[in-house]
């Protein structure tokens, strides 16, 4: 139904597209507006009070809060293959492994806090647990982790990363560098 705006976006299956909630959405632009409105409300919810950012139920609940007014599958792990991410059957175990790793990094001060948040973000994007919204979810999750650890949120390039532009390309390039074990470009992008 909605073609990705660029080749780095995640296409939806026909079944996932049919789970659209608002009837007024006819274009990708309409969809982006509806999702962004929902995400703003989710941010207010997420930063109010203390949440257990490093728990798998919270990560699903955050995704649900971010997209619940737009997609029936909000907060549910994907069940199909994607152009990125792990196989769907690996999601549960890799999410648990990632959360254990992040807890260890924090507890034992393995990396500075910014690097922990960026590595957490990258692993979430790499796993790609949800049908869509993984980048936005991972960026908000990293920001929440920083906030709870007493650090300022990232700027993430300070622009809309949904539209194809030079800033989004820098972000994608930084993610690809992190895939190749070079976290430096993503760390720089997060604070740019």
Secondary structure, 3 states (H helix, E strand, C coil): CCCCCCCCCCCCCHHHHCCECCCCCCCHHHHHHHHHHHHHHHHHHHHCCCCCCCCHHHHHHHHHHHHCCCECCCCCECCCCCCCCCCHHHHHHHHHHHHHHHHHHHHCCCCCHHHHHHHHHHHHHHHCCECCCHHHHHHHHHHHHHHHCCCCCCCHHHCCCCCCCHHHHHHHHHHHHHHCCCCHHHHHHHCC
